[in-house]
Amino acid sequence: QVQLVESGGGLVQPGISLRLSCVASGSIFSINAMAWYRQAPGRERDLVAIMTNGGNTTYADSVKGRFTISRNNAKDRVHLQMNSLKPDDTAIYYCNAIGAVIGGQRDYWGQGTQVTVSS
């Protein structure tokens, strides 16, 4: 089992930066990748960015060039640096970890942190 706890959300004005953090505990040795997803009201939960243990990253087109995902060497923390925030970035942001289990893999989720971009 992996537990995830996010922090760093809040209310900011357009153009401002914000940094989200997520700390993993439990069976962190099983984690193969960590990611950030977001869900706006009335919409599905979408991938924002993902980073594998090998350092490979993938970003949603809507955040490329503005958001940066990073992980620490111990691979138990993941951060999302969000620059030039827009009102469309308003959503609940969820930390995700993909962990290896017998026979496959499973997703673990944090409780989410609210990001609101508004003037």
N, C-alpha and C positions, 0 to 999 in steps of 0.2 A: 504493500500500500504506500501511496505517496500523498502527502498533504501539501497544499499550496495556499499561501497567504499573500494577497496583493496589498500594495499601498501606493499612495502618491496621486490619487485622483483628486478632482476638485473643480471649481468654477474659475474659468479664465476668459480673458478677452481674446478676440481674434488676433492672430499674429504672435501670441505669446507662446512660450515653450513650457512643456511639462514633462516630467520623468516618472514613469511607472516602474515599480519594482515588485518582484515576486520571489519569495523564499520557499524552497522545497524542503521537506523533511520526510523521514521515513526511509523507504527503500530507494534512495536517490541513485544507488548503483545501477538500478534497472532502467534509469531514464536514458532514452536514445535521442530525444529532441525536446525542446521547449519552445513554446509559441505564445503569441497574443492573438486573441480573437476579440471581436466587438459585436455588440448587438444594440441597434437603435430601436426605438419604440416602433412596433408594428413590422419589424423586419427580422430576417433570419440572422443567426449568428454567423459572422463571416471571418475568415482568416485575415489578420492584419500583417503578421510577420512570423516567421519560424526560423529557428537556428538549430542545426543538428550538432551532435557532439563533435563532428569533424569541422565545424565552423561554416558549413554551407548555409546560406540564407536565401529566403524567398520572401518577397514583399507583395502586398496587394498593389495594383497599379495606382490606386488612389492615394497611396502614401509614399510611393517611391520618391526619393530625394528629400523627403521631409522627416520621415521616421527612421530610426536606427535601432535595431535589436542587438543586444549584447548579452554575454554570459560570463560569469567569473570562472576562474581556472578550476575551482572545485566542482563546477557544473551543478551547483545547487541554487543558483540565483540567476534570474533573467531580468533584464531591464528593457524598457522601451523609451527611448528618447524621442519626444514628439516636438518638432519645431514647426513654426508657421501654422499654428493650429487654425482650423476653419470651423464654422458652425456645423458643417457636415460631419465633422469628427465627433460630434456629441453622441455618446453611447455609453453603455456599460462595457468595460473592458475586462476580459477574463484571461487569466493565466492558464496555460495548458501544458501538460507534460505527457509525452508518449513513453510509456514504460513497457519493457519486455516482460511478458508472463509466459507460463508454460503453454506452448501451442500457438503463441502469437503475440499480440500486444494489446494494450488498452490505454484509453485516455483518462487522464486525471484533470480535474478542474478546480480552480479557486472559486471563491464566493463572488468575485467581481468587484470592480471599483468604478464609480461613476465619474465620467469626464463630461463636463458641460462647457461648451465654447459659446459665449454670448457676450454681446456688448451691452 
